[in-house]
Amino acid sequence: MTSLPEKLSETFRSAGVKSAYGDPVQIDGVTLVPVALAYYGFGGGDAGEGGAGSGGGGGGVSLPIGAYVKSGGTARFEPNVIALLAVGVPFLIVAGRALARVIRALKK
């Protein structure tokens, strides 16, 4: 039987650069390298009293944010506008509300 740290290391072995940058794909002489924002969680447990154990765990999220496009000796980043809006809009709402509260507090 393997231990919890060994199981977690096997599960998240692929985390890192491979989860952020995908394998290059060539289409009609153009090389595409997909880029994603990825983060992961993990879990733990406790033996507890009398041998009754408990535990929990978490997963991860990967959001495609664009691709590096290489053609004719030049490379450029092409963003995935839909994904960037999905991330950016909630951030702007929270930042706007925080800024409004700061301004209200400074006016008093």
C-alpha positions as CSV (number, residue, x, y, z in Angstrom):
1,M,0.0,0.0,0.0
2,T,1.4,3.4,-1.0
3,S,1.4,6.4,1.3
4,L,-0.6,9.6,0.8
5,P,2.5,11.7,-0.2
6,E,3.4,9.1,-2.8
7,K,-0.2,9.0,-4.2
8,L,-0.2,12.9,-4.4
9,S,3.2,13.0,-6.1
10,E,1.9,10.5,-8.7
11,T,-1.3,12.4,-9.3
12,F,0.3,15.8,-9.7
13,R,3.5,14.7,-11.5
14,S,2.1,16.4,-14.7
15,A,1.7,19.8,-12.9
16,G,4.1,22.4,-14.0
17,V,5.3,23.6,-17.4
18,K,3.5,20.7,-19.2
19,S,0.1,21.9,-17.8
20,A,0.7,25.5,-18.8
21,Y,2.2,24.9,-22.3
22,G,0.8,22.1,-24.4
23,D,2.5,20.1,-27.0
24,P,3.3,22.1,-30.2
25,V,1.0,21.4,-33.2
26,Q,1.9,22.1,-36.8
27,I,-0.8,23.2,-39.3
28,D,0.1,24.2,-42.8
29,G,3.7,25.2,-41.8
30,V,2.5,27.2,-38.8
31,T,3.5,26.0,-35.3
32,L,0.9,26.5,-32.5
33,V,1.9,26.1,-28.8
34,P,-1.3,26.3,-26.6
35,V,-1.0,28.2,-23.3
36,A,-3.2,27.7,-20.3
37,L,-3.5,29.1,-16.7
38,A,-3.5,26.0,-14.5
39,Y,-3.7,25.6,-10.7
40,Y,-4.2,22.5,-8.5
41,G,-5.3,21.6,-5.0
42,F,-4.6,18.7,-2.9
43,G,-5.9,17.0,0.3
44,G,-5.0,15.5,3.6
45,G,-6.4,13.4,6.4
46,D,-6.3,12.5,10.0
47,A,-6.3,9.2,11.8
48,G,-8.5,10.5,14.5
49,E,-9.5,8.9,17.8
50,G,-9.9,5.1,18.0
51,G,-8.9,4.6,14.4
52,A,-11.8,6.4,12.8
53,G,-10.2,8.5,10.1
54,S,-11.3,11.5,8.1
55,G,-9.9,13.4,5.1
56,G,-10.6,15.5,2.1
57,G,-9.1,16.7,-1.1
58,G,-9.3,19.1,-4.0
59,G,-8.9,19.2,-7.7
60,G,-7.7,21.7,-10.2
61,V,-8.6,24.1,-13.0
62,S,-7.1,24.8,-16.4
63,L,-8.2,27.9,-18.4
64,P,-6.9,28.2,-22.0
65,I,-5.6,31.8,-22.4
66,G,-4.2,31.6,-25.9
67,A,-1.5,30.2,-28.1
68,Y,2.0,31.1,-29.3
69,V,1.9,31.2,-33.1
70,K,5.2,30.7,-35.0
71,S,5.3,31.3,-38.7
72,G,8.0,32.7,-41.0
73,G,10.6,32.9,-38.3
74,T,8.5,35.2,-36.1
75,A,6.5,34.2,-33.0
76,R,3.6,36.1,-31.5
77,F,1.0,35.5,-28.8
78,E,-2.6,35.2,-29.8
79,P,-4.9,35.5,-26.8
80,N,-8.1,33.6,-26.3
81,V,-10.4,36.6,-25.9
82,I,-13.4,34.7,-24.5
83,A,-11.3,33.1,-21.8
84,L,-9.6,36.4,-20.9
85,L,-13.0,38.1,-20.7
86,A,-14.2,35.3,-18.5
87,V,-11.3,35.9,-16.1
88,G,-11.1,39.7,-16.5
89,V,-14.8,40.7,-16.0
90,P,-15.2,39.3,-12.5
91,F,-11.8,40.8,-11.5
92,L,-12.8,44.3,-12.8
93,I,-16.1,44.1,-10.9
94,V,-14.3,43.2,-7.6
95,A,-11.6,45.9,-8.2
96,G,-14.3,48.5,-9.0
97,R,-16.3,47.8,-5.9
98,A,-13.1,47.9,-3.8
99,L,-12.1,51.2,-5.3
100,A,-15.6,52.7,-4.8
101,R,-15.4,51.7,-1.1
102,V,-12.0,53.3,-0.7
103,I,-13.2,56.5,-2.4
104,R,-16.3,56.6,-0.1
105,A,-14.1,56.1,3.0
106,L,-11.7,58.9,1.9
107,K,-14.7,61.3,1.4
108,K,-15.8,61.0,5.0
